[in-house]
């Protein structure tokens, strides 16, 4: 939800900062749970950008896109956490370096 009185460029600036924090966490971290949280941060940053552009263009398309992104994010979280639980039961670790042993 866009707060009235806030300029769209402020929202886009915060959105880009959140996006790059999520991208940096995705590239640096090794823990799969942290990686899933970084992906969620990326998706939320994109949602903020959709809302800001929707406010700029006075179009409802951005809000509709946000709805679908939230649905995809919920499905991604459910599947991702299921895979993390299965990996932890097998390897007793959630480190991405241990995923290489599953290929053998």
Backbone torsions as a table, in degrees:
resi	resn	phi	psi	omega
1	UNK	NA	128.8	-179.8
2	UNK	-85.4	128.3	179.1
3	UNK	-76.5	131.7	179.6
4	UNK	-64.2	138.5	179.4
5	UNK	95.4	-10.9	178.3
6	UNK	-92.9	130.2	-179.6
7	UNK	-70.3	144.9	-179.9
8	UNK	-62.2	-28.9	179.7
9	UNK	-68.3	-27.3	175.9
10	UNK	-68.3	-43.2	179.1
11	UNK	-64.9	-41.5	178.0
12	UNK	-66.2	-34.4	177.1
13	UNK	-65.9	-46.3	177.5
14	UNK	-63.8	-39.2	178.5
15	UNK	-62.5	-42.9	-179.9
16	UNK	-69.2	-35.9	176.5
17	UNK	-63.8	-45.4	178.0
18	UNK	-63.2	-38.0	179.5
19	UNK	-63.1	-44.5	-178.1
20	UNK	-73.3	-29.1	172.8
21	UNK	-64.7	-44.7	177.2
22	UNK	-63.9	-39.8	179.1
23	UNK	-66.7	-40.5	177.9
24	UNK	-64.8	-43.0	176.8
25	UNK	-64.1	-34.5	178.6
26	UNK	-67.6	-34.2	-178.4
27	UNK	-83.2	-28.8	-171.9
28	UNK	-95.3	-44.1	-170.3
29	UNK	-74.3	154.6	-178.7
30	UNK	-112.4	-16.7	-177.9
31	UNK	-78.9	130.4	-175.0
32	UNK	-67.3	-34.2	179.0
33	UNK	-65.7	-40.7	176.4
34	UNK	-64.9	-38.1	178.2
35	UNK	-62.9	-40.9	177.3
36	UNK	-64.4	-38.7	177.5
37	UNK	-66.6	-35.3	177.2
38	UNK	-67.2	-37.5	176.6
39	UNK	-64.4	-40.4	176.2
40	UNK	-63.0	-38.9	177.5
41	UNK	-63.7	-40.3	176.1
42	UNK	-61.1	-45.7	-178.9
43	UNK	-65.5	-38.2	177.9
44	UNK	-68.1	-35.0	176.3
45	UNK	-64.9	-40.4	177.5
46	UNK	-65.7	-37.7	176.8
47	UNK	-61.4	-41.8	178.0
48	UNK	-62.0	-40.0	178.4
49	UNK	-65.9	-40.8	177.1
50	UNK	-59.3	-44.0	-179.6
51	UNK	-65.1	-41.5	-179.8
52	UNK	-64.5	-44.1	178.6
53	UNK	-67.7	-31.7	176.1
54	UNK	-65.8	-37.5	177.6
55	UNK	-69.6	-38.5	179.6
56	UNK	-63.6	-45.3	-175.5
57	UNK	-89.2	-1.7	-175.1
58	UNK	46.6	52.8	-178.5
59	UNK	-128.5	147.6	-178.8
60	UNK	-88.4	-3.0	-178.3
61	UNK	-60.8	-34.1	178.8
62	UNK	-65.3	-41.9	178.7
63	UNK	-65.8	-37.0	177.5
64	UNK	-66.3	-40.5	177.6
65	UNK	-64.1	-38.8	178.4
66	UNK	-62.1	-40.0	178.2
67	UNK	-59.0	-46.0	-179.3
68	UNK	-68.9	-35.4	177.5
69	UNK	-65.7	-38.7	178.2
70	UNK	-65.2	-39.4	177.5
71	UNK	-63.4	-44.3	178.6
72	UNK	-64.9	-38.8	179.5
73	UNK	-65.1	-38.3	178.3
74	UNK	-66.0	-41.9	177.5
75	UNK	-65.5	-40.0	179.1
76	UNK	-63.6	-39.5	179.0
77	UNK	-65.4	-43.4	-179.2
78	UNK	-64.0	-47.4	179.8
79	UNK	-67.5	-42.7	-178.9
80	UNK	-63.2	-44.0	179.3
81	UNK	-68.1	-32.7	173.9
82	UNK	-63.5	-41.7	177.3
83	UNK	-67.3	-37.4	178.2
84	UNK	-64.9	-41.7	178.3
85	UNK	-63.9	-42.9	178.2
86	UNK	-64.1	-39.1	178.2
87	UNK	-67.0	-40.6	-179.5
88	UNK	-66.8	-37.0	177.5
89	UNK	-65.1	-33.4	-178.5
90	UNK	-81.4	-48.7	-170.5
91	UNK	-105.2	-13.2	-173.4
92	UNK	59.4	32.6	179.0
93	UNK	-155.9	152.0	174.7
94	UNK	-121.5	30.8	179.7
95	UNK	-89.9	138.7	-177.8
96	UNK	-68.6	-21.8	177.0
97	UNK	-66.6	-27.3	-179.9
98	UNK	-78.5	-10.3	178.9
99	UNK	-68.0	-24.4	179.8
100	UNK	-65.4	-28.5	179.8
101	UNK	-73.0	-20.0	178.0
102	UNK	-73.9	-20.3	-179.5
103	UNK	-74.8	-23.7	-175.2
104	UNK	-77.6	NA	NA
